[in-house]
Amino acid sequence: MNPNNDPSKHVDIPIWNAEDWYYEDIVVGTRIRSIRRTISEGESMAFNNLVLDMHPYVADEIFAKEEGLFGKRLVAGAFVFSAGLGLVATNCVNAFSYGYDKLRFIKPVFINDTIYTIKTDMDKQPKYKELGLYRASYEIFKNDGELVLYCEHIQTVKYRKPEGFVK
């Protein structure tokens, strides 16, 4: 027997891997660390193909070895950014991306490097009638803890009780 045979009741089932925190729940100074992931050649090239990035440093093994500055192929910075932030993505249904500041590619990442991310809740401030602004830093490290990328993500986040934040 199908235990979920009534579609009208599906909305009552919690969405997996989603959160519903609000502006009031953010605690400045909170930090989280992701699991690690190794970036393979296949996924690096799949990303390059998807975004049409065929720069010789990321797509040409001979160039990278013989003429490149590092002697091996890089992983595209945009992929490091995307994968690194994805490692700590919370999928909060009450938060919306407002933008990114201070995005810096500090050190190169190569195929088969392993990355992880530390996210730190930096600050928050009321902004709109229904939403506040929240800023978090993302530090992406490779291998044994070498910082390779830094950025700050700004999000708008719903107030649980908007009447307390009338602008």
Residue pairs with C-beta under 8 A, 6 or more apart in sequence:
4 10
4 13
15 93
17 91
18 91
18 92
18 93
19 90
19 91
19 92
19 93
20 92
20 93
20 94
21 90
21 92
21 94
21 95
21 157
22 94
22 157
22 158
22 159
22 160
23 124
23 131
23 132
23 134
23 157
23 158
23 159
23 160
23 165
24 159
24 160
24 161
25 160
26 121
26 124
26 134
26 157
27 121
28 121
28 122
28 123
28 124
29 120
29 121
30 120
30 121
31 118
31 119
31 120
31 121
32 88
32 118
32 119
33 116
33 117
33 118
34 87
34 88
34 116
34 117
34 118
34 119
35 87
35 116
36 114
36 115
36 116
37 83
37 87
37 114
37 115
37 116
38 112
38 113
38 114
38 115
39 75
39 79
39 80
39 83
39 109
39 111
39 112
39 113
39 114
39 115
40 111
40 112
41 73
41 111
41 112
43 79
44 58
44 73
44 75
44 76
44 79
44 111
45 59
47 53
47 76
47 78
47 79
47 82
48 54
48 58
48 59
48 76
48 79
51 76
51 78
53 59
53 76
53 78
55 76
56 63
56 64
56 67
56 68
57 63
57 64
57 68
57 70
57 73
57 74
58 73
58 74
58 75
58 76
59 73
60 73
61 73
64 70
64 71
64 72
64 73
64 74
65 71
65 72
70 108
70 110
72 110
72 111
73 110
73 111
74 108
74 109
74 110
75 109
75 110
75 111
75 113
77 105
77 109
77 149
80 105
80 109
80 115
80 140
80 148
80 149
81 103
81 140
81 149
81 151
83 115
84 115
84 117
84 138
84 140
84 149
85 117
85 138
85 151
85 153
87 115
87 116
87 117
88 117
88 118
88 119
88 138
92 157
94 157
94 158
95 134
95 155
95 156
95 157
95 158
96 131
96 155
96 156
96 157
97 153
97 154
97 155
98 133
98 154
98 155
98 156
99 153
99 154
100 151
100 152
100 153
100 154
101 135
101 151
101 152
101 154
102 150
102 151
102 152
103 149
103 150
103 151
104 149
104 150
104 151
105 148
105 149
106 147
106 148
106 149
106 150
107 142
107 146
107 147
107 148
108 148
109 115
109 142
109 148
109 149
113 142
113 143
114 142
114 143
115 140
115 141
115 142
115 148
116 140
116 141
117 138
117 139
117 140
117 141
118 138
118 139
118 141
119 136
119 137
119 138
119 139
120 136
120 137
120 139
121 134
121 136
122 135
122 136
122 137
122 152
123 134
123 135
124 132
124 133
124 134
124 135
124 157
125 132
125 133
126 132
126 133
126 165
126 167
127 133
127 156
127 167
128 156
128 167
129 162
129 165
129 166
129 167
130 158
130 159
130 162
131 156
131 157
131 158
131 159
132 156
132 157
132 159
132 165
133 154
133 155
133 156
133 157
134 154
134 155
134 156
134 157
135 152
135 153
135 154
135 155
136 152
136 153
136 155
137 150
137 151
137 152
137 153
138 149
138 150
138 151
138 152
138 153
139 147
139 149
139 150
140 147
140 148
140 149
140 150
141 147
141 148
142 148
159 165
